[in-house]
């Protein structure tokens, strides 16, 4: 099972790459050793691109957002002093 493919390898084994993506494992494709693309299943693509038309707060509270690493603390700095 691959999860990273060089472009030529991905072209030669495209059906295998697709089968693994459908199986739930994102497949990364590189060009000259640098990340170029990720192939995911249609189901995963739909989940990732589904637009939530609700409130921003509802979106931020979704479990897949990973709010643990978001800093909501407000900076209390009032800015710089202006001398007129």
C-alpha contacts under 8 A as a table, 3 or more apart, distances in Angstrom:
res1	aa1	res2	aa2	distance
1	X	20	X	7.55
2	X	5	X	6.98
2	X	17	X	7.85
2	X	20	X	7.88
2	X	27	X	7.42
3	X	25	X	7.01
3	X	26	X	6.66
3	X	27	X	4.75
3	X	28	X	6.00
4	X	27	X	5.78
4	X	28	X	4.57
4	X	29	X	5.79
4	X	30	X	7.34
5	X	9	X	6.04
5	X	10	X	5.57
5	X	27	X	7.34
5	X	28	X	6.09
5	X	29	X	4.78
5	X	30	X	6.18
6	X	9	X	5.22
6	X	10	X	6.06
6	X	29	X	5.66
6	X	30	X	4.91
6	X	31	X	6.21
6	X	32	X	7.70
6	X	33	X	7.29
7	X	10	X	5.00
7	X	11	X	6.20
7	X	29	X	5.90
7	X	30	X	5.80
7	X	31	X	5.71
8	X	11	X	5.12
8	X	12	X	6.24
9	X	12	X	5.13
9	X	13	X	6.09
10	X	13	X	5.20
10	X	14	X	5.30
10	X	17	X	6.64
10	X	29	X	7.01
11	X	14	X	5.17
13	X	16	X	5.42
13	X	17	X	6.30
14	X	17	X	4.99
14	X	18	X	6.21
15	X	18	X	5.12
15	X	19	X	6.19
16	X	19	X	5.04
16	X	20	X	6.26
17	X	20	X	5.31
17	X	21	X	6.30
17	X	27	X	6.78
18	X	21	X	5.03
18	X	22	X	6.09
18	X	39	X	7.57
18	X	41	X	7.70
19	X	22	X	5.10
19	X	23	X	6.14
20	X	23	X	4.87
20	X	24	X	6.73
20	X	25	X	5.83
20	X	26	X	7.56
20	X	27	X	7.31
21	X	24	X	5.36
21	X	25	X	4.97
21	X	26	X	5.24
21	X	27	X	5.98
21	X	39	X	6.32
21	X	40	X	5.01
21	X	41	X	5.22
22	X	25	X	7.21
22	X	40	X	6.93
22	X	41	X	4.64
22	X	42	X	7.63
23	X	41	X	7.72
24	X	40	X	7.43
24	X	41	X	6.84
24	X	44	X	7.92
25	X	40	X	7.25
26	X	38	X	6.46
26	X	39	X	5.76
26	X	40	X	4.95
26	X	41	X	7.71
27	X	38	X	5.43
27	X	39	X	5.01
27	X	40	X	6.60
28	X	35	X	7.02
28	X	36	X	7.58
28	X	37	X	5.86
28	X	38	X	4.41
28	X	39	X	6.41
29	X	35	X	6.18
29	X	36	X	5.72
29	X	37	X	5.14
29	X	38	X	6.04
29	X	39	X	7.78
30	X	33	X	5.39
30	X	34	X	5.07
30	X	35	X	4.42
30	X	36	X	5.01
30	X	37	X	6.90
31	X	34	X	5.36
31	X	35	X	6.52
31	X	36	X	6.00
40	X	44	X	6.20
40	X	45	X	6.39
41	X	44	X	5.21
41	X	45	X	6.21
42	X	45	X	4.97
42	X	46	X	6.15
43	X	46	X	5.21
43	X	47	X	6.31
44	X	47	X	5.01
44	X	48	X	6.13
45	X	48	X	5.11
45	X	49	X	6.10
46	X	49	X	5.23
46	X	50	X	5.74
47	X	50	X	5.39
52	X	59	X	6.85
54	X	58	X	6.49
54	X	59	X	7.18
55	X	58	X	5.27
55	X	59	X	6.57
56	X	59	X	5.08
56	X	60	X	6.21
57	X	60	X	5.11
57	X	61	X	6.21
58	X	61	X	5.19
58	X	62	X	6.58
59	X	62	X	5.45
59	X	65	X	7.80
60	X	65	X	6.33
60	X	67	X	6.98
61	X	65	X	7.17
61	X	67	X	7.16
62	X	65	X	5.67
62	X	66	X	7.84
63	X	66	X	6.03
63	X	67	X	7.67
66	X	69	X	6.57
66	X	70	X	7.70
67	X	70	X	5.15
